[in-house]
Amino acid sequence: MKEDVSNLTVSAPILNRREFFVSSILAGTFALAVQPISAQTKITTDSEGLVAGEVKIPVSDGEIPAYRAMPDRKNKKFPIVLVVHEIFGVHEWVQDICRRFAKLGYMAIAPSLYARQGDVLKMKNVGEIISKVVSKVPDAQVMSDLDATAAYAKKSGLGNTKKLSVTGFCWGGRIVWLYAAHNKNLDAGAAWYGGLVETERSPKNPRQPTFPIDVAKNLKVPVIGFYGGLDTGIPQDTVQRMQLELKKGKSKSEIIVYPAAKHGFNADYRESYNKEAATDAWAKMLDWFGKNGAA
């Protein structure tokens, strides 16, 4: 698949080793940092009628694990959705999200984008995850790995790259905006409560030199963003700034704010889950993909 980086300034990834901290993501558990799980609201999607499980994505310095789910139908190519994981990695909830997409007819693939930097599944808090792993993950590496994931889907003969979308949550929400600027072959994107601007907690640096607000007005790929009005980590003034920047461009991207929702409002296994907002946003995402040719 053709790579286009005209709207994204990142340093080239240094990928010269084949040692990976994460070789498998099939633990079938939730990350320790999100315990305890809210069992009352947790949604569980079975794999009946699906082909679901771990696959290996060839990248320039080896292989990264990914979770793939798609309908169990022969002689059929499926629209592809790249699922960018939360800060907690490709744990059980992200895998369930892939199965939800597969039930709707997609090939959904969630690559382990921290595979070289560390295994966050057993880390006990967000601070440890950020300092030991996330801060060391170059944006350029992530862009390259997502390109490789799309290429894998195409090469498998089961994915239709003419219908290609990306969605991501939390850490992955920021990545969605950046990947939409990076890859013009995308049909659509959906970003869930990802950081939009540089902050004291998330400053620009050589590994992560770009934020969504920097690429907003030059986007070509239509992205829909979902944000919570009660999100203490993403102030509403930054959301409003992003909305203004998007209006300067021609991508027709938009942001929807749910006033009563917190950060992580789609994460049905967490206290922050807001069923009304999550249900509405999920439907809007599917409609967005459909009307922009990604489904």
N, C-alpha and C positions, 0 to 999 in steps of 0.2 A: 504494500500500500504506500502511496506517495506521502512523504513527510513534508510538511510545510511549517516552518518556524518563523515566518515573516513578522508575526505580531507578538513574539515572545522572546525576550532576551534572557538567555540562561547560559551558564557556562557548560561546556561539553562535559559529559560524565566521564569520570576516570574508571573504566571497567576493565581491569587487567588481571583479575584474580577469579578463581573458581571456588572459593570457599564461601559457603552460604550458612548463615545461622539457622535459617528456616528451610528445611527440606521437605516438610509435610505439614499440611494444615488440617488434617482430618482427625483432630482430637475429639470432635463432637461435643465440645464444651464451650462455656462462655469464659471470656477473659476474667482473671481474678479481680481486676480493677473495677469490674462492674457488679461484683457480688454485694448483697444478695439479689437474686433475680425476683422480679415481681411475677410470680406464677399466675396470679389472677388475670393478668392482662396479656401475658405472653402468647403470641400466635405461633402455632406449630404447623408447618406445611409438609405433608408427606411427599414421598417420591414416587407414588403410584402413577404409572403412565409416563414416567420420566426416565431419562438417562442422566444420572446425577452422581458426582463424585470428583475426586481429585484428578487433575491433569498437570502435565509439565509444559511450561511455556519456554521455548528456546529463546534465549536472549544473547547478547553479544559476548557475555563472559560465562555462559553456562546455562542453567535452567532455573526458573523460579516456579514454585508450586502455585496452583490456582484451583478454585472450585468452579466447576462448570455444571450447569443444569439446562436441559432442553427436552422437548417432547420426544417420546420414543416412537418416532415415525420414520419409516424408510423412504428414500427417494424424495427428500424434502429439504429445502434450504430455509433456515429460520432467520428472521431479523436478529441482529446482534445488539445486545446491550452490555457495555462494559460497566461493571459495578465496582466503584472505588470505595474501599472499606473505611470504616471509622478509625479513630485514633487507636482503637483496640485490636486492629488487625482483622484477618479473615476468620473471626470466631463464629460461633453457631448462628448468631442472628444474621450475619452477612450471608451465610450459606442459605439460611431460610429465605432471605430476600431473593436470592438467585432462583430458588425453587418456585417462589411466587411468580416471578417473571416467566419461568418455564411453563407453568400451568396456563399462562396466557399466550403461549406460542413462540416465545423468544428463546434464543440461545443466550444465556446469561453467564458471564465469566467474571469472577472476582480474583484477580491476581494478588499474590502476596507481595506488596510493594515495599515492605521492610526486610525482605528475605536476606539481604546482604548485611544489614545493620544490626539486627537483633530480633529476638523472639519476645514479643510483648505479652503473650498469652498468660505467662506466669508472674508478670510484674504486678505489684499490689496497689499501685496508685498512679494517677495521671502524671504527676510530677516526675516520677521515675521514668515513665514511658517517654515523656518529652525530652528529658535531659540525656537519657542513655541511647535513645533510638531516633525519635522523630527529628530532633535537631540535626542529626547527621545524615538525613536522607535528602540528596540533591533533587531539586525539581527536574533537572534535565534527565536524571536517571528514571524518574517516574514517567516523564513523557515518553522516553524510549521504551520502557517496559509496557506501557499501554499500547504503543504502536505495535510492539511484538505480540501482544495479546490479540489485537485485531487481525494481525497477519496470521497468527495461529488459527483463528476462527475461519478465516478465508481458506487457508491451506487444508483444513480438515474436510473441506467439501460440503460441510453441513451449515456453514454460516453465510448469510447473504450480506456482504459488505456494502451493497448499495442501499441497505437499510441499517444504518449504524448509529447508535446512540450511546450516551454515557450518563451515568448518574452516580452520585456519591454523597456521603453523609459525614458531617462534622469535619474532620481532617480532609476527608474525601470531597466535601462540598467545595472547599477552596480549589482543590485539584480540578474539579469539573470546569470551572471558569477558565483555568489556565490551559487545560487540554482543548477546550473549544477554540481558544486562540491559536493553539499549536497545530491542530489537525483540521484543515478545511474540508476533509472528506466526511466529517461527521454530518449527520442530518439534524441532530438535536441533542440538547443536554438538559439535565435537571439537577440543580445543586441544592442540597438540603443543609441549611444552617452552617455554611462554611465561612470562615473568616474572610473579610473583604479588604481590609486595610492593614497597613503596618501598625503594630502596637508595641508597647513596652515588653509585653510577654512574648510577642512574635515579631521581632525586628527583622528588617531586611538584612541579608548576609550573603556571602558568596555562594552558598548552597541554595538559598531561597531568596533570590533577588527581586522577585516580582509578585505583586498581589493582584487580585481580580480587578480592583479599581484602576490599575495601570493599563489594563487591556480592554476595559469595558467599551469605550467608544469606537474601538477598531474591530470589534467582534464581527464576524460574518455568520457564524453558526448561531442559530437561535437557542438561547438558554433560558429556562424558567427557574427562578430561585424561590425557595420556601424558607421563611424566617419567622422566628417567634418574637412577639412583642415583649415578652418577659425574659428574653435571653440576656442575662447579665454579662455574658462574655462578648456579645456582638451588639453594641449600643445602637439604638434606633437612628442616631444621627449618621452613623456610618452606612446604614442601609439606605437612608435617604440620599447620601452622597453618591452611592453606587447607582441608585435609580436615575439620578440626574445625569451621570456619565453615560449610562446606557441610552438615554434619550438623545444624546449627541451623535449616536451611531445609527446604523441602518440594519442591525441584526434583528430588530423587533423583539429583543430579549426583554424579559420583565421579571419583577420580583413581587411575590405575594407575601404579606405579613399577616400572621394570625395573632391578634392582640392578646389572647389569653394563653398562648402557648409559650413554653420554656424552650431552652436549648434541648435538642434531642427528642423533640415531641413525637417523632415517628418511631422511636425505639420502644416497642411495646413490652420489652423486658425490663424497662427502667421506670423509676418513679416519675420521670419527666414526661412519660407518654400521655398524649392528649388524643384520645380516640377521634373526636370530632375533627380536629385539625388534620390529623394523620390521614383519615379516610378521605377528606376533601382534597388534600394535596396529592394523594396517590392517584385519585381519579383525574385530577387536572394534569398530572404528569403523563398519564397514559394518553389523554386527549392531545396533549402537546406533541408527543411522539407521533401520534397518528396524523395530525394535520400538517406536520413538517416532514412526512415521508419516511419516518424511522420505524414504522410498524406495517 
